[in-house]
């Protein structure tokens, strides 16, 4: 018997309900408004009254409206068919919705229930299995999609039967499991899971121990992100947050990409919808959308659904991680998610924290970021969720609560700087303020030593030091003028400009320079550091400027040439001649 209630008070999308039975925190319920059912979530229980946040507009809701409680939390449906889809925060399929605008109270199935999938069994009769063990496989595009023992199953089960290889709908039974009490359970290709609960079903969750290549030099070389790691990109409007995310999505070393457009402006989200289906996946030559899911909640959609969207996206990533795949979650922007939390907290008249955000905002953000990571599955294979969020601080203020709270949770910090963007230095990541804590992990240092070369981290730190000393020299030159400082200052500054132009900057729209493999990054960094190590003497600063500008031009041409091609070696020879002649 379902618990029911009646509406007693309304403040925007916060509704107070008097209930006549048991209700739980985060339980889903529906408000009946004529023929329409409005979905809502319990966010506070106080005696007989429950405060619920409605995922839709509450226009027309009044006292006395009937409310029915479902007895479960907000759930997502997991199964084949999630990829290549566009969902809202509640996992309604946007492609199957009709009309220009979303209709209130219209909820659609996220998966096509009538489509048949070619099933290949993996488990056999008599096998003992636990939650998240693989029973079979279907091909989702070109990716192997594992059919698993539902995550909600506790204890061990014996496989009574597995369906033969063939075509089945997602609702067809593909396996029958028997529990310890002898009760039979039919397993289909789909299962449900509450979004605010992390998916388990793995043996252990070690610290990240290898790097995820993104093809972006300023990330891979200077501040690498680990596979199963966390990072965030704060920056003011127009600095290139979304472009950088697109570059990482396109070139990142991941099997599955989930884009969560959380509370962004509608025009930015339209860009994702129109551009992503056109992007070619460099790994396969097929459409990138084939291994991408987009979760979309624009800034004009209901606030409550915005908060749900990031959890929906993370749950989908964890689902693919349980298959032994590498999932990459890009959330744009977590600031809007935090604003949704602030709005709900204020309506409930809770004690406000800094800038009126909830007092427990750091804990909420930390708990969410902690769901990312690399895991060892029951069968010994590994899967991972790498999470990179963007933060849109008002006016580019990196001292505001969302940025500060995220800094505590994420291990990589890619600060976008307005000054660099204004000077057209893209990606506009500040090389001095940004950092990667993974460079301090002994297992990551060892991995980089084996993967790239011995002492790689020392070379990276050397490049960072050149940039830092160059910035200090630039400030002195700015104050005292070109003639007012010793030649040493000009040398320092131009060496840092060499690192900046060749290593830190990258052309996202050039088909060669847009993605830089790690082998090429190693070659170019060592080349630039060798040039910086050479002692060159000049009579005046004009000579110094002219010399380094010449080197930068040649090296940039090398960046635009295919690696180790005839053209590449031609520019390398030109570079060596320039250096030798001046020496």
ABEGO torsion letter per residue (X at the ends): XBBBBBBABBBEABBBBBBABBBBBGBBBBBBBEABBBBBBBABBBEABBBBBBABBABGBBBGBBBBBAGBBBBBBBEBGABGBBBBAAGBBAAABBEABBBBGBBBBABBAABBBBBBBABBBGBBBBBGBBABBBBBEABBBBBBBBAABBEBBBBABBBBBEBBBAABBABBBBBAAGBBBBBBABBBBBAABBBBGBABBBBBABBBBAGBAAAAAABBBBBGBBBBBBEBBGAGAAAAAAAAAAABBBABBBBBBBGBBAAAAAAAAAAAAABBBAAAGBBAAAABBBBBBBAABBAAAAAAAAAAAAAAAAAAAAAGBBBBBBBOBAAAAAAAAAAAAAAAGBBBBBGGBBAAAAAAAAAAAAABEBBBBAAGBBBBBBBBBBBBBBGGBAABAAAAAAAAABABBBBBBAAAAAAGBOBABBAAABBBAAAABAAAAAAAAAAABBGAAAAAAAAAAAAAAAAAAAAAAAAAEAAABBAAAAAAAAAAAAAAAAAABBBAABAAAABBBAAAAAAAAAAAAAAAABBBBBABAAAAAAAAAAAAAAAAAAAABBBGBAAAAAAAAAAAAAAAAAX
